[in-house]
Amino acid sequence: MTSEEAAWVAGFLEGEGYCGITKNGRGYSIKLAVEQKFPRPLEEIQKLTGSGRLNKLNGRDAYRLAFRKDEIPAVVESVLPFLRYKEEQFLLLLEGIANPGSIGEYADTMKYLKASGR
């Protein structure tokens, strides 16, 4: 992916994307996804990153491109230099993946960042 393409993906993920570490019944889940009414930009992101799963959302006129936990590091590392607003959140995803024993702390920090608008 060229730096121009990475900058475009970064802007799209920051503007329309979701990243998070959430507690579920089995522990924690790490998510990076983006939703859009039209699939074409999501297909382009999937092509550029070489990863992600694109699905039409049930009962909604929208599509979601979601990245698996093992795909997230490569995606984040390729867009990190171009992030402005969600850089801290994306870095927490990497920390949570690299240090699963401390993931609860990263989840708490993620909550704080989102609540404070960062």
Buried (B, 14 or more C-beta within 10 A) or exposed (E): BEEEBBBBBBBBBBEBBBBBBEEEEEEBBBBBBBBBEEBEBBBBBBEBBEBBEBEEEEEEEBBBBBBEBEBBBEBBEBBBEBBEEBBEBBBBBBBBBEEEEEBBBBBEBBBEBEEEEE
